[in-house]
């Protein structure tokens, strides 16, 4: 795979508005299509998490839980909620931004997994914010992607160009309740499972465990689960959502947002048979230049490996 991007360039990262140093080797591997107006580079330590935690946790303790009797109308099913979400936001051309930082956060998306063609399965692909970045960055990767929302997959089909779609297979699947269809994805066949901002939409720890177990089963020995999602003490926890339990919130449209703690992801990984290679909080100061404001975002980053045995 050959790409021509000068060493020392930087790539815009979601929620980042200043520069930081990135490995020249990774930047050299990025294709020209990944070069965008420069506003920053991927990094994950804008501020100290423990200091933020000491400030935010007392405030979180005062945020009340929404009791079941206080819910004014029946809650939509997950599929209904996400169909509505994608229909609403599909009208906003700037809402979904390609996650170009993923190629820098997870070098394996560029380097491959020691095979001529890397196979990747994305869970909860939505309409392609992560897939577009992966397909742009690696011309030899073969992607499979599923979502419980047929609406999302329809939008994905409209979003990606014909060249990308030659290396992509999509299918509807609720990975909480359903195994992957064997006529599409065989057990032990994937080099990488990608899970970005998907598991937070699932409300219970039992469901989290089910998704991790299915991810483990579909990976080949030595395969990787690459995980990024909302982290504990993220600023979004304090922004007007209905609090269903300590870590689970409901947005006004009925979709859920769960905020992960590092230790629970480590425990979840080990209980599902993964070896933990990386697991940490990623702290990002997200700046809104137009409004002159900044918020402290916290994400949970993890890289997990299926045992070689």
KEKE-878343 format. One record per residue (C-alpha): x, y, z; residue number from 1. Coordinates in nm, 3 decimals. Layout:
<sites>
X	Y	Z	NUM
...
</sites>
This chain:
<sites>
0.000	0.000	0.000	1
0.158	0.330	-0.103	2
0.045	0.674	0.008	3
0.190	1.018	-0.049	4
0.146	1.251	0.247	5
0.440	1.448	0.373	6
0.576	1.368	0.717	7
0.487	1.629	0.974	8
0.137	1.704	0.843	9
-0.152	1.691	1.086	10
-0.503	1.559	1.057	11
-0.812	1.715	1.211	12
-0.948	1.528	1.511	13
-1.304	1.546	1.638	14
-1.335	1.800	1.917	15
-0.970	1.915	1.898	16
-0.866	2.267	1.811	17
-0.491	2.280	1.867	18
-0.180	2.104	1.742	19
0.008	1.811	1.889	20
0.281	1.578	1.768	21
0.183	1.261	1.586	22
0.407	0.976	1.471	23
0.552	1.064	1.128	24
0.528	0.694	1.036	25
0.151	0.698	1.082	26
0.111	1.025	0.902	27
0.315	0.897	0.611	28
0.077	0.603	0.582	29
-0.233	0.817	0.556	30
-0.372	0.869	0.204	31
-0.409	1.207	0.044	32
-0.787	1.182	0.094	33
-0.730	1.206	0.469	34
-0.566	1.548	0.438	35
-0.815	1.814	0.546	36
-0.807	2.177	0.666	37
-0.569	2.166	0.962	38
-0.715	2.232	1.308	39
-0.529	1.981	1.522	40
-0.408	1.624	1.555	41
-0.523	1.325	1.754	42
-0.424	1.324	2.116	43
-0.590	1.212	2.436	44
-0.457	1.399	2.737	45
-0.568	1.763	2.733	46
-0.630	1.763	3.108	47
-0.592	1.536	3.409	48
-0.883	1.295	3.456	49
-0.840	1.256	3.833	50
-0.858	1.633	3.881	51
-1.176	1.651	3.674	52
-1.325	1.356	3.862	53
-1.271	1.530	4.197	54
-1.462	1.832	4.068	55
-1.744	1.656	3.881	56
-1.839	1.359	4.100	57
-1.991	1.573	4.381	58
-2.210	1.745	4.122	59
-2.314	1.412	3.968	60
-2.424	1.288	4.308	61
-2.683	1.566	4.314	62
-2.832	1.480	3.974	63
-3.160	1.296	4.053	64
-3.270	0.969	3.898	65
-3.580	0.966	3.680	66
-3.826	0.732	3.849	67
-4.034	0.501	3.630	68
-4.354	0.669	3.750	69
-4.226	1.005	3.626	70
-4.199	0.895	3.264	71
-4.480	1.066	3.079	72
-4.507	0.840	2.774	73
-4.404	0.488	2.669	74
-4.038	0.467	2.578	75
-3.960	0.376	2.216	76
-3.786	0.050	2.137	77
-3.413	0.087	2.059	78
-3.483	0.036	1.690	79
-3.762	0.298	1.687	80
-3.545	0.545	1.878	81
-3.245	0.510	1.648	82
-3.454	0.513	1.329	83
-3.598	0.845	1.446	84
-3.253	0.972	1.537	85
-3.106	0.900	1.195	86
-3.407	1.038	1.007	87
-3.387	1.362	1.206	88
-3.014	1.418	1.179	89
-2.980	1.307	0.817	90
-3.110	1.654	0.729	91
-2.810	1.815	0.897	92
-2.515	1.781	0.663	93
-2.266	1.880	0.933	94
-2.396	1.654	1.211	95
-2.197	1.340	1.132	96
-1.829	1.407	1.087	97
-1.585	1.148	0.955	98
-1.378	1.018	1.246	99
-1.040	1.062	1.081	100
-0.861	1.048	1.416	101
-0.933	0.673	1.436	102
-0.643	0.591	1.205	103
-0.413	0.768	1.451	104
-0.578	0.636	1.766	105
-0.565	0.276	1.638	106
-0.259	0.226	1.411	107
-0.376	-0.130	1.337	108
-0.635	0.021	1.103	109
-0.343	0.133	0.887	110
-0.083	-0.133	0.949	111
-0.315	-0.431	0.907	112
-0.289	-0.751	1.105	113
-0.011	-0.936	0.927	114
-0.228	-1.046	0.635	115
-0.253	-0.916	0.280	116
-0.617	-0.819	0.337	117
-0.740	-0.714	0.680	118
-1.100	-0.802	0.765	119
-1.292	-0.567	0.992	120
-1.642	-0.581	1.140	121
-1.796	-0.262	1.277	122
-2.082	-0.294	1.524	123
-2.340	-0.017	1.525	124
-2.198	0.149	1.215	125
-2.467	0.416	1.188	126
-2.434	0.594	0.859	127
-2.060	0.558	0.827	128
-1.869	0.816	1.033	129
-1.608	0.556	1.128	130
-1.625	0.339	0.817	131
-1.552	0.628	0.583	132
-1.235	0.707	0.778	133
-1.121	0.344	0.780	134
-1.186	0.288	0.409	135
-1.010	0.614	0.326	136
-0.706	0.528	0.534	137
-0.652	0.166	0.424	138
-0.708	0.069	0.062	139
-0.660	-0.304	0.129	140
-0.908	-0.346	0.415	141
-1.233	-0.542	0.368	142
-1.513	-0.414	0.591	143
-1.831	-0.570	0.723	144
-2.075	-0.353	0.916	145
-2.404	-0.396	1.095	146
-2.661	-0.181	1.268	147
-3.002	-0.250	1.420	148
-3.144	0.041	1.218	149
-3.225	-0.026	0.852	150
-3.262	0.351	0.816	151
-2.897	0.397	0.916	152
-2.780	0.143	0.658	153
-2.987	0.311	0.389	154
-2.819	0.643	0.470	155
-2.481	0.469	0.473	156
-2.544	0.341	0.122	157
-2.617	0.697	0.008	158
-2.315	0.842	0.187	159
-2.031	0.617	0.072	160
-1.910	0.632	-0.284	161
-1.905	0.333	-0.522	162
-1.532	0.273	-0.471	163
-1.575	0.229	-0.095	164
-1.882	0.012	-0.135	165
-1.677	-0.241	-0.334	166
-1.499	-0.324	-0.006	167
-1.800	-0.317	0.225	168
-2.076	-0.562	0.320	169
-2.359	-0.433	0.541	170
-2.639	-0.616	0.719	171
-2.907	-0.547	0.978	172
-2.838	-0.710	1.314	173
-2.924	-0.633	1.676	174
-2.602	-0.758	1.834	175
-2.752	-0.748	2.182	176
-3.014	-1.008	2.092	177
-2.884	-1.182	1.779	178
-2.578	-1.377	1.672	179
-2.412	-1.269	1.348	180
-2.562	-1.444	1.044	181
-2.321	-1.717	0.934	182
-2.397	-1.657	0.568	183
-2.235	-1.314	0.612	184
-1.982	-1.342	0.895	185
-1.833	-1.670	1.015	186
-1.709	-1.728	1.371	187
-1.335	-1.667	1.407	188
-1.309	-1.486	1.073	189
-1.242	-1.121	1.162	190
-0.906	-0.956	1.224	191
-1.064	-0.651	1.389	192
-1.394	-0.565	1.554	193
-1.452	-0.189	1.572	194
-1.689	-0.051	1.835	195
-1.715	0.331	1.841	196
-1.993	0.497	2.040	197
-2.209	0.187	2.003	198
-2.208	0.015	2.342	199
-2.315	0.334	2.519	200
-2.650	0.299	2.340	201
-2.709	-0.029	2.527	202
-2.861	0.010	2.871	203
-2.756	-0.287	3.084	204
-2.431	-0.452	3.184	205
-2.577	-0.790	3.086	206
-2.626	-0.655	2.733	207
-2.272	-0.514	2.733	208
-2.141	-0.859	2.820	209
-2.346	-1.022	2.542	210
-2.200	-0.784	2.283	211
-1.844	-0.845	2.405	212
-1.895	-1.221	2.394	213
-2.023	-1.206	2.035	214
-1.729	-0.984	1.943	215
-1.488	-1.235	2.094	216
-1.648	-1.524	1.904	217
-1.624	-1.355	1.565	218
-1.255	-1.263	1.601	219
-0.976	-1.493	1.491	220
-0.713	-1.588	1.755	221
-0.500	-1.279	1.810	222
-0.769	-1.051	1.664	223
-0.842	-0.711	1.817	224
-1.146	-0.534	1.955	225
-1.093	-0.158	1.916	226
-1.323	0.036	2.149	227
-1.402	0.407	2.196	228
-1.705	0.538	2.382	229
-1.828	0.791	2.637	230
-1.632	0.797	2.964	231
-1.724	0.865	3.325	232
-1.737	1.239	3.415	233
-1.779	1.344	3.051	234
-1.933	1.690	3.019	235
-2.238	1.546	2.844	236
-2.347	1.383	3.171	237
-2.441	1.727	3.303	238
-2.627	1.856	2.999	239
-2.996	1.810	3.065	240
-3.043	1.439	3.005	241
-3.280	1.220	3.204	242
-3.079	1.006	3.444	243
-3.204	0.645	3.456	244
-2.928	0.510	3.682	245
-2.581	0.610	3.797	246
-2.422	0.582	3.452	247
-2.719	0.562	3.213	248
-2.897	0.864	3.067	249
-3.180	0.908	2.816	250
-3.182	1.179	2.554	251
-3.503	1.361	2.462	252
-3.541	1.144	2.150	253
-3.541	0.821	2.353	254
-3.189	0.707	2.268	255
-2.962	0.604	2.553	256
-2.614	0.715	2.657	257
-2.409	0.508	2.902	258
-2.086	0.651	3.044	259
-1.817	0.390	3.105	260
-1.568	0.358	3.389	261
-1.224	0.221	3.315	262
-1.235	-0.063	3.566	263
-1.571	-0.195	3.444	264
-1.442	-0.215	3.085	265
-1.138	-0.406	3.210	266
-1.365	-0.646	3.401	267
-1.599	-0.680	3.104	268
-1.308	-0.760	2.874	269
-1.160	-1.024	3.102	270
-1.499	-1.186	3.166	271
-1.545	-1.217	2.788	272
-1.205	-1.379	2.730	273
-1.007	-1.077	2.611	274
-0.656	-0.975	2.707	275
-0.640	-0.603	2.787	276
-0.368	-0.431	2.585	277
-0.484	-0.075	2.651	278
-0.766	0.071	2.860	279
-0.772	0.433	2.970	280
-0.962	0.758	2.979	281
-0.900	0.991	2.684	282
-0.945	1.355	2.785	283
-1.019	1.613	2.515	284
-1.085	1.985	2.552	285
-1.350	2.051	2.288	286
-1.358	2.414	2.178	287
-1.638	2.602	2.005	288
-1.465	2.892	1.839	289
-1.788	3.059	1.727	290
-1.927	3.070	2.081	291
-1.591	3.110	2.251	292
-1.659	2.817	2.483	293
-1.487	2.490	2.573	294
-1.607	2.171	2.739	295
-1.411	1.884	2.892	296
-1.489	1.561	2.710	297
-1.397	1.221	2.849	298
-1.390	0.907	2.635	299
-1.301	0.548	2.720	300
-1.034	0.404	2.491	301
-0.954	0.033	2.489	302
-0.761	-0.214	2.276	303
-0.846	-0.576	2.356	304
-0.708	-0.898	2.209	305
-0.853	-1.243	2.169	306
-0.616	-1.504	2.307	307
-0.392	-1.678	2.052	308
-0.492	-2.021	2.178	309
</sites>
